[in-house]
Amino acid sequence: MDASTPTQAAPAPGSDPVHGAHSHSTGGQRAALADRLHGHVAALEGVRHPSAAPERHRAARDYIASELRTLGLSVDLAPFSFRGRTYHNVVGAMPGTDPRRPRLLLGAHFDSTAHTPGADDNASGVAALLECARLIASRAPRAGVEFVGFDLEELQTVTGRYRVGSHALARDKRARHEVLAGALILEMVGYRDSRPGTQIVPPFLGIKVPRTGDFLRRWATPAPASCSTHSSPGHGPPYRTYRSSLTPPGCAAGSSR
């Protein structure tokens, strides 16, 4: 699939194309957003694993690329290798009005495990990513923004190899000495359960989280210009979590639900 740059998308409902301000949303606009989010999750839901469901895995990649192109972004399928095969991160680029400013990265992984439909983990994050791109595409941000669909972020080996796609992108950016203002990673944003004991994480992550899954957490701290941060939106008690592949040593990390 070749990169392309179609015509810029029309302004999103409620946006002010002149001043960049966004009016308070109406009930109809919120309903339309809910419908689009539901549509993205429905299009992606199902096993998206390179071995267990290779066709759906490729279809998820191509869906993200198509949606970002429709919004007017320049889209690249960034290749990386794992165990002798080639995979791709989907990178949609939106230029900023000030090229001196480092870019911001918004990301979400689109692969699933081999045995789960992956609606919350992480079709919900991809849906939010695409709708963030829709909103920002109607504006003229001062800093450029990259919207990235990461592949092979789920556990790939019994020895604990995961976050393969984000590691590959991080290596590539560091090799090119690219500077990011930060990275916001959207992960499992579509489900809540207020019953105690419903929030768990795989033991190999080695982190502690609240045991009730009724929160979304956004956490990021100021970092030097050469650093990036990893976070996901929401609220709740703060806690430390895994470092992003895009977070160099000594820089701020973030958290995810």
Rosetta blueprint (number, residue, H / E / L):
1 M L
2 D L
3 A L
4 S L
5 T L
6 P L
7 T L
8 Q L
9 A L
10 A L
11 P L
12 A L
13 P L
14 G L
15 S E
16 D L
17 P L
18 V L
19 H L
20 G L
21 A L
22 H E
23 S L
24 H L
25 S L
26 T L
27 G H
28 G H
29 Q H
30 R H
31 A H
32 A H
33 L H
34 A H
35 D H
36 R H
37 L H
38 H H
39 G H
40 H H
41 V H
42 A H
43 A H
44 L H
45 E L
46 G L
47 V L
48 R L
49 H L
50 P L
51 S L
52 A L
53 A L
54 P H
55 E H
56 R H
57 H H
58 R H
59 A H
60 A H
61 R H
62 D H
63 Y H
64 I H
65 A H
66 S H
67 E H
68 L H
69 R H
70 T H
71 L L
72 G L
73 L L
74 S E
75 V E
76 D E
77 L E
78 A E
79 P E
80 F E
81 S E
82 F E
83 R L
84 G L
85 R E
86 T E
87 Y E
88 H E
89 N E
90 V E
91 V E
92 G E
93 A E
94 M E
95 P L
96 G L
97 T L
98 D L
99 P L
100 R L
101 R L
102 P L
103 R E
104 L E
105 L E
106 L E
107 G E
108 A E
109 H E
110 F L
111 D L
112 S L
113 T L
114 A L
115 H L
116 T L
117 P L
118 G L
119 A H
120 D H
121 D H
122 N H
123 A H
124 S H
125 G H
126 V H
127 A H
128 A H
129 L H
130 L H
131 E H
132 C H
133 A H
134 R H
135 L H
136 I H
137 A H
138 S L
139 R L
140 A L
141 P L
142 R L
143 A L
144 G L
145 V E
146 E E
147 F E
148 V E
149 G E
150 F E
151 D L
152 L L
153 E L
154 E L
155 L L
156 Q L
157 T L
158 V L
159 T L
160 G L
161 R L
162 Y L
163 R L
164 V H
165 G H
166 S H
167 H H
168 A H
169 L H
170 A H
171 R H
172 D H
173 K H
174 R H
175 A H
176 R L
177 H L
178 E L
179 V L
180 L E
181 A E
182 G E
183 A E
184 L E
185 I E
186 L L
187 E L
188 M L
189 V L
190 G L
191 Y L
192 R L
193 D E
194 S L
195 R L
196 P L
197 G L
198 T L
199 Q L
200 I L
201 V L
202 P L
203 P H
204 F H
205 L H
206 G L
207 I L
208 K L
209 V L
210 P L
211 R L
212 T L
213 G E
214 D L
215 F L
216 L E
217 R L
218 R L
219 W L
220 A L
221 T L
222 P L
223 A L
224 P L
225 A L
226 S L
227 C L
228 S L
229 T L
230 H L
231 S L
232 S L
233 P L
234 G L
235 H E
236 G L
237 P L
238 P L
239 Y L
240 R L
241 T L
242 Y L
243 R L
244 S L
245 S L
246 L L
247 T L
248 P L
249 P L
250 G L
251 C L
252 A L
253 A L
254 G L
255 S L
256 S L
257 R L
